[in-house]
Amino acid sequence: MSQNSDPLRLTDLPDAIPARLAEIRGGRQLTRRLLALGLRQGSPLCIVQRRGKGLVLASGELRIAIGTGIAEKLWVRPESDQAALAMQAESGDEAA
């Protein structure tokens, strides 16, 4: 696993790449809201779908829809080195 990698914004995570919630860069109210939804630091998640400016996340059996305002405050670490390689390949494809 790539525990040493820097976290990235959830909005920058490619779809279907497993990750763990590394940081919530929001206030206490946002943290409470996410806890009530079942998301906390260390929770596994991945992006299932992008809907307009929002995201649908999967965390185990849980599915959560969030807006970009919240998504930009969530920082994640990809689960594996293979996921990091996939992200690099995808960003290379976008640049071409």
Residue, then its C-alpha position, 0 to 999 in steps of 0.5 A: m500500500s502507498q501509505n507514504s503518498d500525499p493525500l489528494r482531493l476526492t474530486d481528483l480521484p478517478d472513478a472506481i479507484p479504491a481509497r481511504l479517507a485521509e483528512i476532512r478539511g472542514g469544520r466540526q459541523l461537516t465532520r459531524r455530518l459525515l460521521a452521521l452518514g457513516l464516513r470518518q477518517g480511515s473509511p474506505l471509499c471510491i467514486v461510483q458516479r459523477r452526477g453533474k457537479g456532485l459525486v456518488l461515493a461507495s463505502g462498503e454497502l453504503r452509497i452517499a451523494i455529496g456536492t463538490g463543496i464537500a468533496e473538495k474538503l475531503w482528502v483521500r489516499p489511494e489504496s494501492d500502488q496499482a491505483a496510483l499507477a492508474m491515476q498517473a496513466e489517466s492524468g497522462d491521457e488527459a494531458a494528451 
